[in-house]
Amino acid sequence: MAKVSFNSDVEAADALKEAFGKLRNEIGQVIVGQDETVRLLLTAIFCQGHCLLVGVPGLAKTLLIQTIASALDLDFNRIQFTPDLMPSDILGSETLDNERNFRFIKGPVFANIILADEINRTPPKTQSALLEAMQEYAVTVTGKKHNLSRPFFVLATQNPIEQEGTYPLPEAQLDRFMFMVNLDYPSYQQELDIVKNTTSDNKPTVAKVVSGEEIQYFQHLVRRVPVADNVIEYAVGLVHKTRPNSELASEQTTKYLEWGAGPRASQNLILAAKCNALINGKYSPDIEDVKAVALPILRHRIVRNFKAEAEGVSVENIVSKLL
């Protein structure tokens, strides 16, 4: 495929907005509603981030990720996480060949898009197999480092209501996800459309509209977007407000939070705000772009204390007060 190039960053920014529109239209042929979820998933992809989808069964979490993969000209693998899954089932392992030499057999993590389905159904030992891949874009097996192909995304799903046979993700692993997106039930009209579309014999086809080379170009473009100092100060200040021991901590934070978000939250706020500006036709983000991505970036990075849980104060309530 020809090398991706544009005459200017402004032309490239317009191309990113157009690519976002094409992807949204292709996904809309299969997925009814979920516009906000699609926006955040595509934002994570253009920002070289990972995304965790949380929702009860039947909300098309897996179908949504598979549809996005179908619209991207990338390698896609699905890993069904189960209690008996081992790290080698994800990463691969060394085996003896016919000449009795050790040879590395790649696992399913060696793809561009990884669907980690029901990631909380496997023990922490296996969950941690993804940590290096998500941060370093490489895996280490028997002391040898194997680089993953780029672009690389982990799009994970989990069910919030199942308790038996599940293992909550450690905070270190949650922090690797750019967004945690909560999916809600569809509206009455949306569910009517879903039932009509899925109970007929018509199967919509999704065309591949964006290549891996284009995604990598857009990822670098997002990082080149200029940001005003006041926007960065707002994002960093917002994160500091979530830390009970910070001089910027609000009364709400001190009262209801045990731990606040780390520096990765500040980085992700700015990256996501840059991308949000581009897909909305702007060439530099403002504070409204930071606010548009703040909740899914912060909700899995702050830890409520017992008082918040006892009084029924949710993470969403706390973040909305901080905004």
C-alpha positions in Angstrom: 0.0 0.0 0.0 1.2 3.5 -0.9 2.8 5.6 1.9 0.2 8.0 3.4 1.0 11.6 2.9 -0.7 15.0 2.9 0.3 18.5 1.8 -0.2 19.9 5.3 -1.4 19.0 8.8 -4.6 20.9 8.1 -5.3 18.7 5.2 -4.5 15.6 7.3 -6.8 16.9 10.0 -9.6 17.2 7.5 -8.8 13.6 6.3 -9.0 12.3 9.9 -12.5 13.9 10.4 -13.6 12.3 7.1 -12.2 8.9 8.1 -14.0 9.2 11.4 -17.3 9.9 9.5 -16.8 6.9 7.2 -16.0 4.6 10.1 -19.1 5.8 12.0 -21.3 5.2 9.0 -20.0 1.7 8.4 -20.4 0.8 12.0 -23.9 2.3 12.0 -25.0 -0.3 9.4 -24.7 -3.0 12.1 -24.8 -1.2 15.4 -28.0 0.7 16.4 -27.4 3.7 18.7 -24.3 3.6 20.9 -23.1 6.8 19.2 -21.1 8.0 22.3 -19.5 4.5 22.7 -18.5 4.5 19.0 -17.0 8.0 19.4 -14.9 7.0 22.4 -13.7 3.7 20.8 -12.6 5.4 17.6 -11.0 8.2 19.7 -9.0 5.6 21.6 -7.8 4.0 18.3 -6.7 7.4 16.8 -4.9 8.2 20.1 -3.1 4.8 20.3 -5.0 3.9 23.4 -7.0 0.9 24.7 -10.6 0.7 25.8 -12.7 -1.3 28.3 -16.4 -1.7 27.6 -18.6 -2.5 30.7 -22.2 -3.6 30.3 -24.7 -6.3 31.0 -25.0 -9.2 28.5 -26.8 -8.6 25.2 -25.7 -5.0 24.6 -23.6 -5.9 21.6 -20.2 -5.2 23.2 -18.5 -8.0 21.3 -20.4 -7.3 18.1 -19.4 -3.6 18.3 -15.7 -4.4 18.5 -15.9 -7.0 15.8 -17.7 -4.5 13.5 -15.0 -1.8 14.1 -12.3 -4.4 13.3 -14.2 -5.2 10.1 -14.1 -1.6 9.0 -10.3 -1.4 9.6 -7.9 -3.1 7.3 -6.1 -4.7 10.2 -5.4 -8.2 11.7 -8.0 -9.1 14.3 -8.0 -11.8 17.0 -10.6 -12.6 19.7 -9.5 -14.1 23.0 -12.3 -15.5 25.1 -11.1 -15.2 28.7 -12.0 -18.1 30.9 -10.9 -19.2 34.5 -8.6 -21.9 33.0 -6.8 -19.6 30.5 -3.0 -19.5 30.9 -0.6 -16.7 29.9 0.9 -18.9 27.3 -2.5 -19.2 25.7 -2.3 -15.4 25.0 1.3 -14.8 24.4 2.5 -18.0 22.8 5.2 -20.5 23.9 8.5 -22.1 22.9 8.1 -25.6 21.4 10.5 -28.2 20.0 10.4 -28.6 16.2 11.3 -31.7 14.2 15.1 -30.9 14.4 14.7 -30.6 18.2 15.3 -26.9 18.2 13.2 -24.5 20.2 10.8 -22.4 18.1 8.5 -19.7 19.3 4.8 -20.2 18.3 3.0 -16.8 18.4 -0.1 -16.5 20.5 -3.3 -14.6 19.5 -1.9 -11.4 21.0 0.1 -11.0 17.8 -2.5 -9.1 15.9 -3.4 -5.4 15.4 -6.8 -5.5 17.3 -7.3 -7.8 20.2 -10.8 -8.4 21.6 -10.3 -9.4 25.2 -13.8 -10.8 25.8 -14.9 -11.0 29.4 -11.5 -10.1 30.6 -12.5 -10.3 34.3 -13.3 -14.0 34.0 -9.6 -15.0 34.1 -7.3 -14.9 37.2 -4.8 -12.0 37.7 -1.9 -14.1 36.6 -3.4 -14.4 33.1 -4.8 -10.8 33.1 -1.2 -9.6 33.7 0.0 -11.3 30.5 -1.5 -8.2 28.7 0.3 -5.6 30.8 3.6 -5.5 28.8 1.8 -5.7 25.5 -0.5 -2.8 26.3 2.3 -0.5 27.5 5.5 -1.6 25.7 3.9 -3.1 22.5 6.0 -6.2 23.0 5.9 -9.5 24.9 8.7 -11.4 26.7 8.7 -15.2 26.6 11.5 -17.3 28.1 13.7 -14.1 28.4 13.3 -13.1 24.7 11.4 -10.0 23.7 9.1 -10.2 20.7 7.7 -6.9 19.3 4.1 -6.6 18.3 3.0 -5.2 15.0 1.7 -1.6 14.9 -0.9 -0.3 15.3 -2.0 -2.4 18.3 -5.1 -2.0 20.4 -6.7 -4.0 23.2 -10.5 -3.6 23.3 -11.8 -5.5 26.3 -15.3 -6.3 27.6 -16.5 -7.2 31.0 -19.9 -7.9 32.7 -20.5 -5.8 35.8 -23.2 -7.9 37.4 -21.6 -11.3 37.4 -19.8 -12.1 40.7 -19.1 -15.9 40.6 -16.0 -16.9 38.7 -14.8 -13.3 38.1 -11.6 -11.6 39.1 -11.7 -7.7 39.4 -9.0 -6.1 37.3 -6.1 -4.7 39.3 -5.7 -0.9 39.4 -2.4 -1.2 37.5 -4.2 -2.9 34.6 -7.2 -0.6 34.7 -4.8 2.4 34.4 -3.6 1.0 31.1 -7.0 1.5 29.5 -7.5 5.0 28.1 -11.3 4.8 28.5 -13.7 2.8 30.6 -17.1 3.0 28.8 -20.3 2.0 30.5 -22.9 0.8 28.1 -26.6 1.3 29.0 -29.8 -0.4 27.7 -31.0 0.9 24.4 -34.1 3.1 24.2 -37.5 1.6 23.2 -37.2 2.8 19.6 -33.6 1.6 19.3 -34.6 -1.8 20.6 -37.3 -2.0 18.0 -34.8 -1.3 15.3 -32.4 -3.8 16.8 -35.0 -6.6 16.8 -36.1 -5.7 13.2 -32.5 -5.8 12.0 -31.3 -8.9 13.7 -34.3 -11.2 13.2 -34.3 -11.0 9.4 -32.1 -12.8 6.9 -30.4 -9.6 5.7 -26.8 -9.4 6.9 -25.2 -6.0 6.3 -21.6 -6.1 5.1 -19.0 -3.7 6.5 -16.4 -2.3 4.1 -12.8 -1.7 5.1 -12.5 2.1 4.9 -9.3 2.9 6.9 -5.9 1.2 6.6 -3.3 0.5 9.2 -0.9 3.0 7.6 -3.6 5.7 7.8 -4.3 5.0 11.4 -0.6 5.3 12.3 -0.3 8.6 10.4 -3.4 9.9 12.2 -1.9 8.8 15.6 1.2 10.9 15.0 -1.0 13.8 13.7 -3.0 13.8 17.0 0.3 14.2 18.9 1.3 17.2 16.7 -1.9 19.1 17.4 -1.0 22.3 19.3 -2.6 22.9 22.7 -2.9 26.2 24.6 -1.3 26.3 28.1 -4.6 27.1 29.8 -6.1 23.8 28.4 -3.2 21.8 29.7 -3.4 23.6 33.0 -7.2 22.8 33.2 -6.6 19.1 32.5 -3.7 18.7 35.0 -5.7 20.7 37.6 -8.7 18.5 37.1 -6.6 15.4 37.8 -5.0 17.0 40.9 -8.5 17.8 42.2 -9.1 14.0 42.4 -6.2 13.5 44.8 -7.2 13.8 48.5 -3.7 14.8 49.5 -3.3 17.5 46.9 -3.5 21.2 47.6 -6.1 21.4 44.8 -8.3 18.7 46.4 -11.9 19.8 46.7 -14.2 19.2 49.7 -15.9 16.5 47.6 -12.6 14.7 47.0 -11.4 14.8 50.6 -14.8 13.6 51.8 -15.4 10.7 49.4 -12.2 9.6 47.7 -9.5 7.2 48.9 -7.2 7.5 45.9 -7.0 9.9 43.0 -5.9 9.5 39.3 -2.3 9.4 38.3 -0.3 11.3 35.7 -1.5 8.9 32.9 -4.9 10.4 33.3 -3.5 13.9 32.6 -1.8 12.6 29.5 -4.9 10.8 28.2 -7.1 13.9 28.8 -4.9 16.0 26.5 -4.5 13.3 23.8 -8.2 12.5 23.8 -9.1 16.2 23.8 -6.8 16.7 20.7 -8.6 13.9 18.9 -12.0 15.1 20.0 -11.2 18.5 18.5 -10.1 17.1 15.2 -13.2 14.9 14.7 -15.3 18.0 15.4 -13.5 20.1 12.8 -11.3 22.1 15.1 -7.5 22.3 14.8 -6.8 22.8 18.5 -8.7 21.6 21.6 -10.3 23.8 24.2 -11.6 23.1 27.7 -14.9 21.8 26.4 -13.0 19.0 24.6 -11.3 18.0 27.9 -14.7 17.9 29.6 -16.1 15.8 26.7 -13.6 13.0 27.5 -13.1 13.4 31.3 -15.6 11.0 32.7 -14.5 7.8 30.8 -10.9 8.6 31.5 -11.3 9.3 35.2 -14.1 6.8 36.3 -11.7 3.8 36.6 -8.8 5.7 38.0 -10.3 7.1 41.2 -11.2 5.0 44.2 -14.1 5.9 46.5 -13.8 5.4 50.3 -16.3 3.7 52.5 -18.2 6.9 53.2 -19.0 7.3 49.5 -20.1 3.8 49.1 -22.3 4.0 52.3 -24.0 7.2 51.1 -24.4 5.9 47.5 -22.2 8.6 46.0 -21.1 7.3 42.6 -17.9 8.1 40.7 -20.0 9.8 38.1 -21.4 12.2 40.8 -17.9 13.0 42.0 -16.5 13.7 38.6 -19.5 15.8 37.5 -19.0 18.0 40.7 -15.3 18.4 39.8 -16.1 19.5 36.3 
